[in-house]
C-alpha cells in the first residue's frame, strides 16, 4: 500500500529541489510515514529571499503568482490561472493526498487549497479531503482560487484586503521563525480569523523552514498525533 502524500509547495523564487533541501530536517521525520511530493510552480521568476548565493546554480526559479510587482496586473491573474491548472491536475492525478506543507508564498497557496477543498465539500462537489496543512513563513493572506476554472469559489480577500473570517475546519499548523522579519512585516491571520483548529508555533530562525530537532519534532509529532486520531475515528 502506498504511503499517504503530503503536497509540498515552495516559496516565491525557489523550486521543488530547493524546497526539498530547505525542508530536509523535517522531511527526515516525515518520510518514514509519508511521501513528500515537492512541486515546481509554473511561472519562472527571479530568485526569492535567501536563495542567493547558496542556490545560484539551482535555477530556474519559480513563482505561484507570477513575476509582476503589481497584484492586479494581467500577468498576475494569468499566473494564478497557470497555478490553478497545475494544482487541479496534481489533485486529480495523485491518489491519497492527505496534507499540504507550504512555505511563504507556497503557504498562501496551500491555505487557499484547503479553503477551496472545504468549500467543495460543503457544496457536494468532488474534493481531495485534505486532513491537515502545515504552513511556515507566512507573509500574506491566502491566495484564493476563486477563478472560473478553480472548481469552487471562496470569499474574496485578494481584492478588498479586509480582515477575513475563514472558518476553516481543517487542522492547520502555522509556524513562524522568531527572527523572520518578512513574516513580521507581512499580513497574517489570527486563530479566530483562520478557524478553531489552527495551531501556532514560534521556532528558532528567520525566514526559513524549521531546522533544529526540537522544532521539527514538534511539527512531525503534531502531524502524527492528528493522523492517529483520524485513524482511530475510522475504526
C-alpha positions as CSV (number, residue, x, y, z in Angstrom):
1,X,0.0,0.0,0.0
2,X,1.4,3.4,-1.0
3,X,2.2,6.0,1.7
4,X,-0.2,9.0,2.2
5,X,1.1,12.0,0.3
6,X,1.9,15.5,1.5
7,X,1.9,18.1,-1.2
8,X,4.9,20.4,-0.7
9,X,4.7,24.0,-2.1
10,X,7.8,26.2,-2.2
11,X,8.1,29.9,-1.7
12,X,8.5,32.6,-4.4
13,X,11.7,32.4,-6.3
14,X,12.6,28.9,-5.3
15,X,11.8,25.5,-6.8
16,X,10.9,22.0,-5.8
17,X,14.5,20.8,-5.4
18,X,15.5,23.8,-3.3
19,X,12.4,23.4,-1.1
20,X,13.2,19.8,-0.5
21,X,16.7,20.8,0.7
22,X,15.3,23.5,2.9
23,X,12.8,21.1,4.4
24,X,15.2,18.1,4.8
25,X,15.4,18.2,8.6
26,X,11.6,17.9,8.8
27,X,11.3,15.5,5.8
28,X,13.6,13.1,7.6
29,X,10.9,12.8,10.3
30,X,8.0,12.5,7.8
31,X,9.4,10.2,5.2
32,X,9.0,7.1,7.3
33,X,5.3,7.5,7.1
34,X,4.5,9.9,4.2
35,X,5.6,10.5,0.7
36,X,6.5,14.2,0.4
37,X,5.7,15.4,-3.2
38,X,7.7,18.6,-4.0
39,X,6.2,20.5,-6.9
40,X,7.6,23.3,-9.1
41,X,5.3,26.3,-9.5
42,X,4.6,27.0,-13.2
43,X,5.8,30.6,-13.5
44,X,9.5,31.4,-13.9
45,X,10.8,34.4,-11.9
46,X,13.9,35.9,-10.2
47,X,15.4,34.3,-7.2
48,X,13.5,34.9,-3.9
49,X,14.6,35.8,-0.4
50,X,17.6,33.9,1.0
51,X,18.0,31.9,-2.2
52,X,21.2,33.6,-3.5
53,X,24.1,32.9,-3.4
54,X,23.5,29.5,-1.9
55,X,21.3,28.1,-4.6
56,X,22.6,30.2,-7.6
57,X,23.3,27.0,-9.5
58,X,19.8,25.6,-9.0
59,X,18.0,27.9,-11.4
60,X,15.4,28.3,-12.9
61,X,13.3,29.7,-10.0
62,X,9.5,29.7,-9.9
63,X,6.5,31.6,-8.5
64,X,2.9,30.7,-7.9
65,X,1.8,34.3,-8.6
66,X,4.0,35.4,-11.5
67,X,6.9,37.9,-11.5
68,X,5.0,41.2,-11.7
69,X,5.2,43.6,-8.8
70,X,1.5,44.6,-9.0
71,X,-1.0,42.1,-7.6
72,X,-3.6,43.3,-10.1
73,X,-1.8,43.2,-13.4
74,X,-2.7,40.8,-16.2
75,X,0.3,38.6,-15.6
76,X,-0.6,38.1,-12.0
77,X,-4.0,36.7,-12.9
78,X,-2.6,34.7,-15.8
79,X,0.0,33.2,-13.4
80,X,-2.7,32.2,-10.9
81,X,-4.6,30.5,-13.7
82,X,-1.5,28.5,-14.6
83,X,-1.1,27.6,-10.9
84,X,-4.8,26.6,-10.7
85,X,-4.5,24.3,-13.7
86,X,-1.3,22.7,-12.4
87,X,-2.8,22.1,-8.9
88,X,-6.0,20.8,-10.3
89,X,-4.0,18.2,-12.4
90,X,-2.0,17.2,-9.3
91,X,-5.1,16.8,-7.1
92,X,-6.8,14.7,-9.7
93,X,-3.9,12.5,-10.7
94,X,-2.3,11.9,-7.3
95,X,-4.0,9.4,-5.1
96,X,-4.1,9.5,-1.3
97,X,-3.1,13.2,-0.8
98,X,-3.7,13.9,2.9
99,X,-2.0,17.2,3.6
100,X,0.0,20.3,2.5
101,X,3.3,21.6,3.5
102,X,3.8,25.2,2.3
103,X,6.4,27.9,2.8
104,X,6.0,31.6,2.4
105,X,4.1,32.2,-0.9
106,X,3.5,28.4,-1.0
107,X,1.8,28.7,2.4
108,X,-0.6,31.3,1.0
109,X,-1.4,28.9,-2.0
110,X,-1.7,25.9,0.3
111,X,-4.1,27.7,2.7
112,X,-6.2,28.7,-0.4
113,X,-6.3,25.0,-1.4
114,X,-7.7,24.0,2.0
115,X,-10.3,26.7,1.7
116,X,-11.3,25.6,-1.7
117,X,-11.4,22.0,-0.7
118,X,-13.7,22.8,2.2
119,X,-16.0,24.8,0.0
120,X,-16.2,22.0,-2.5
121,X,-17.1,19.5,0.3
122,X,-19.8,21.8,1.6
123,X,-21.2,22.2,-1.9
124,X,-21.2,18.4,-2.5
125,X,-18.5,18.7,-5.2
126,X,-15.6,16.3,-5.7
127,X,-12.8,17.2,-3.2
128,X,-9.5,15.9,-2.1
129,X,-10.4,15.7,1.6
130,X,-7.2,17.3,3.0
131,X,-6.7,16.3,6.6
132,X,-4.1,18.9,7.6
133,X,-1.9,21.8,6.5
134,X,1.5,22.9,7.8
135,X,2.5,26.5,6.8
136,X,5.7,28.2,7.6
137,X,7.0,31.7,7.0
138,X,3.6,33.1,6.1
139,X,3.8,36.7,4.7
140,X,0.4,37.2,3.0
141,X,-3.2,36.3,3.2
142,X,-4.3,33.1,1.4
143,X,-4.3,33.0,-2.3
144,X,-7.9,32.4,-3.1
145,X,-8.6,30.1,-6.0
146,X,-11.9,31.7,-6.9
147,X,-11.5,31.8,-10.6
148,X,-13.7,30.2,-13.2
149,X,-11.6,27.0,-13.5
150,X,-10.8,26.6,-9.9
151,X,-13.9,24.4,-9.1
152,X,-15.3,26.4,-6.3
153,X,-15.2,30.0,-5.0
154,X,-14.1,31.4,-1.7
155,X,-14.6,34.8,-0.1
156,X,-12.7,37.5,-1.9
157,X,-9.6,38.6,0.1
158,X,-7.3,39.4,-2.8
159,X,-9.4,42.4,-3.8
160,X,-10.8,44.1,-0.7
161,X,-8.0,43.4,1.8
162,X,-10.5,43.3,4.7
163,X,-9.8,41.1,7.7
164,X,-11.4,37.8,6.7
165,X,-13.0,35.2,8.8
166,X,-12.1,32.0,7.0
167,X,-14.0,29.5,9.2
168,X,-11.5,26.7,8.2
169,X,-12.2,23.4,9.9
170,X,-9.2,21.5,8.6
171,X,-6.5,21.4,11.2
172,X,-3.6,23.7,10.4
173,X,-0.2,24.4,12.0
174,X,1.2,27.9,11.4
175,X,4.9,28.2,12.1
176,X,6.9,31.4,12.2
177,X,10.6,32.0,12.8
178,X,11.3,34.2,15.8
179,X,13.7,36.3,13.6
180,X,11.5,36.3,10.5
181,X,11.3,40.0,9.6
182,X,9.5,39.3,6.4
183,X,6.7,37.5,8.2
184,X,6.7,40.1,11.0
185,X,6.0,42.8,8.3
186,X,3.6,40.7,6.3
187,X,-0.2,40.1,6.6
188,X,-1.0,37.2,8.8
189,X,-4.2,35.9,10.3
190,X,-5.2,35.2,13.9
191,X,-6.6,31.9,15.2
192,X,-10.1,33.4,15.4
193,X,-9.8,34.5,11.7
194,X,-8.5,31.1,10.5
195,X,-10.6,28.7,12.5
196,X,-10.7,26.9,15.8
197,X,-8.4,24.1,14.6
198,X,-5.4,26.4,14.0
199,X,-2.3,25.8,16.0
200,X,0.7,28.2,16.2
201,X,4.4,27.6,16.6
202,X,7.3,30.1,17.0
203,X,10.5,28.4,16.1
204,X,14.2,29.3,16.1
205,X,15.3,31.0,12.9
206,X,14.4,33.6,10.3
207,X,12.5,33.4,7.0
208,X,13.3,29.7,6.6
209,X,11.9,26.3,7.3
210,X,12.3,24.9,10.9
211,X,15.6,23.2,11.2
212,X,16.5,22.3,14.8
213,X,15.5,19.0,16.3
214,X,13.0,20.4,18.8
215,X,11.0,22.3,16.2
216,X,11.0,19.6,13.5
217,X,10.0,17.0,16.1
218,X,7.1,19.2,17.2
219,X,5.8,19.5,13.7
220,X,6.1,15.8,12.9
221,X,4.6,14.8,16.2
222,X,1.7,17.2,15.6
223,X,1.1,15.5,12.2
224,X,1.4,12.0,13.6
225,X,-1.0,12.7,16.5
226,X,-3.5,14.2,14.1
227,X,-3.3,11.3,11.7
228,X,-3.5,8.8,14.6
229,X,-6.7,10.4,15.9
230,X,-8.2,10.4,12.4
231,X,-7.3,6.7,12.0
232,X,-8.9,5.9,15.4
233,X,-12.2,7.6,14.4
234,X,-12.3,5.5,11.3
235,X,-12.1,2.2,13.1
